[in-house]
């Protein structure tokens, strides 16, 4: 990093620290950097979870909420129904 470019900036310390941190780039289904495959992790839940409707519903709600959060969509599970 060329310190001269940022020394007058109010964010100089932040930029300096950021440039020192190791970063990882995640790329969907690519061999460049670190590959990400979200759908590959959707295995069938164990029989114990499939048989317990409350636990299964909780797992589904958490999974859907997490996916929607990636797209900045906020949903209140208590106010929604299928």
Buried (B, 14 or more C-beta within 10 A) or exposed (E): EEEEEBEEEEEEEEBBEEEEEEEEEEEEEEEEEEEEEEEEEEEEBEEEBEEEEEEBEEBEBEEBBEEEEEEEEEEEEEEEEE
